Amino acid sequence: MRPVGCIASPGGRNELRPYTTFVLLFFLREEDAEQGDGIGNLLSQQLPETFADFPVSFPTPVSPKMRIMTRPLAGPVKHRIIPITVRNFVRVQLGYDLTQRLLAADWLTFPSHALGEFVAGEVYHDDVDELLSLSPFR
């Protein structure tokens, strides 16, 4: 299995929370899509608890949008690495099917925060230009 690429998307950052959390999107080729859950489980078991003294495990929210970071976190790492295909990511985030032609009216239906994930995240690897081919979004 060779991944298509990966993109890091910044989480919530503002004047009240000057730190930034990231979600790492690990894009799979369509033929490897069924391996996504296995990859996520493997990472949960194999990732260290911290990297450069920053936690890589995110606790279960105690209430909506609220997590309390404590160390050490017991059990498997609850990382924010999402194995997904590019096509499914676009479908989930924008409700758009990449096999269809993009129309000007489609832009009016896309939530601005979802488009932000396409343009704000850094592309670290794109072996087959599947991510960068989304040029209308980037």
C-alpha positions as CSV (number, residue, x, y, z in Angstrom):
1,M,0.0,0.0,0.0
2,R,1.3,3.5,-0.9
3,P,-0.6,6.5,0.3
4,V,-1.7,9.2,-2.1
5,G,-0.5,11.9,0.3
6,C,-1.2,13.7,3.5
7,I,-2.3,17.1,4.6
8,A,-2.2,18.7,8.0
9,S,-5.2,20.8,8.8
10,P,-5.0,23.3,11.6
11,G,-7.6,23.0,14.4
12,G,-9.1,25.8,16.4
13,R,-6.7,28.6,17.0
14,N,-7.7,32.1,18.2
15,E,-6.7,34.8,20.7
16,L,-8.2,32.7,23.5
17,R,-6.3,29.6,22.5
18,P,-2.9,30.6,21.0
19,Y,-1.8,26.9,20.6
20,T,-2.9,25.0,17.6
21,T,-4.0,21.4,17.3
22,F,-3.8,19.6,14.1
23,V,-5.6,16.9,12.3
24,L,-3.4,14.9,9.9
25,L,-5.3,13.5,7.0
26,F,-3.7,10.5,5.6
27,F,-5.1,10.0,2.1
28,L,-5.3,6.5,0.7
29,R,-5.7,5.3,-2.9
30,E,-9.2,4.0,-3.7
31,E,-7.9,0.4,-3.9
32,D,-6.6,0.7,-0.3
33,A,-9.6,2.3,1.2
34,E,-10.7,-0.8,3.1
35,Q,-7.4,-0.7,5.1
36,G,-8.2,2.7,6.7
37,D,-9.5,1.3,10.0
38,G,-6.6,-1.1,10.3
39,I,-4.1,1.8,9.8
40,G,-5.9,3.9,12.4
41,N,-5.9,1.0,14.9
42,L,-2.2,0.3,14.2
43,L,-1.3,4.0,14.9
44,S,-3.3,3.9,18.1
45,Q,-1.2,1.0,19.3
46,Q,2.2,2.2,18.0
47,L,2.4,6.0,18.4
48,P,4.2,7.3,21.4
49,E,2.2,9.2,24.0
50,T,4.2,12.4,23.3
51,F,6.3,13.9,20.6
52,A,8.8,16.7,21.5
53,D,7.0,16.8,24.9
54,F,3.6,17.5,23.2
55,P,0.8,14.9,23.7
56,V,-0.2,13.1,20.5
57,S,-3.2,11.5,22.3
58,F,-6.4,13.5,22.6
59,P,-8.7,12.5,25.4
60,T,-12.4,11.8,25.0
61,P,-14.4,15.1,25.4
62,V,-15.9,15.6,28.8
63,S,-18.5,17.7,27.1
64,P,-19.0,19.0,23.6
65,K,-15.9,20.8,22.3
66,M,-14.1,20.4,25.7
67,R,-11.2,18.1,26.4
68,I,-9.1,18.0,29.6
69,M,-5.5,17.0,28.9
70,T,-3.9,14.9,31.6
71,R,-0.7,12.8,31.6
72,P,-0.3,10.0,31.2
73,L,-3.3,9.0,29.1
74,A,-4.0,5.4,29.6
75,G,-4.6,2.9,26.8
76,P,-4.2,3.3,23.1
77,V,-3.3,6.7,21.7
78,K,-6.4,8.6,20.6
79,H,-4.6,10.3,17.7
80,R,-6.1,12.7,15.2
81,I,-4.8,11.0,12.1
82,I,-7.6,10.2,9.6
83,P,-7.0,7.6,6.9
84,I,-9.5,8.4,4.1
85,T,-9.6,8.6,0.3
86,V,-9.5,12.0,-1.4
87,R,-12.9,11.3,-3.0
88,N,-14.5,10.5,0.4
89,F,-12.9,13.5,2.1
90,V,-14.4,15.8,-0.5
91,R,-17.7,14.1,-0.3
92,V,-17.8,14.3,3.5
93,Q,-16.6,17.8,3.8
94,L,-18.3,19.5,0.9
95,G,-21.1,17.0,-0.1
96,Y,-19.5,17.1,-3.6
97,D,-18.8,14.1,-5.9
98,L,-15.4,14.5,-7.6
99,T,-16.7,12.5,-10.6
100,Q,-19.1,15.4,-11.4
101,R,-18.2,18.6,-13.2
102,L,-17.8,21.5,-10.7
103,L,-20.3,24.3,-11.5
104,A,-20.2,27.9,-10.4
105,A,-23.4,27.3,-8.4
106,D,-21.7,24.5,-6.5
107,W,-19.4,27.1,-4.8
108,L,-22.5,28.7,-3.2
109,T,-23.3,25.4,-1.5
110,F,-19.9,24.8,0.1
111,P,-19.4,25.9,3.7
112,S,-16.6,28.4,4.0
113,H,-15.0,26.6,7.0
114,A,-14.9,23.3,4.9
115,L,-13.2,25.1,2.0
116,G,-10.7,26.5,4.6
117,E,-9.6,23.0,5.3
118,F,-8.5,22.6,1.7
119,V,-6.6,25.8,1.4
120,A,-5.2,26.2,5.0
121,G,-3.7,22.8,5.4
122,E,-0.1,22.1,4.3
123,V,0.3,19.3,1.7
124,Y,3.4,17.3,2.8
125,H,3.3,14.6,0.2
126,D,1.3,14.1,-3.0
127,D,2.8,11.2,-4.9
128,V,0.2,11.1,-7.7
129,D,-1.0,14.7,-7.7
130,E,-4.5,13.7,-6.5
131,L,-4.5,16.5,-3.8
132,L,-3.0,19.2,-5.9
133,S,-5.3,18.4,-8.8
134,L,-8.1,19.8,-6.6
135,S,-6.8,23.2,-7.9
136,P,-10.2,24.9,-7.7
137,F,-10.1,24.3,-4.0
138,R,-6.4,25.2,-3.4
